[in-house]
């Protein structure tokens, strides 16, 4: 990952999928991977998520400093929307 912004974007996109599909093995493994990247490469923890009609708002701690990021819901939810649109393509393999 080149930036904390990229890592947060990828993490949030898969987090939304995991929240909707908690038994999805691949999504859970991918979320764990991005958790590790955020912690080891960017020293990010304590991520809090809120959302409104248009945006996901993140508050997180990086190197002891509280920071914020925002992402459009349309971009973050695109993967989940695709899965919901064509669930037969996203079968869970435990």
Protein Blocks (a to p, Z undefined) as FASTA:
>chain_A
ZZfklmmmmmmmmmmmmmmmmmlmklmmmmmmmmmmmmmmnopahiacdddfkbccdddd
eehiacdddddfklmmmmmmmmmmmmmlmcccZZ
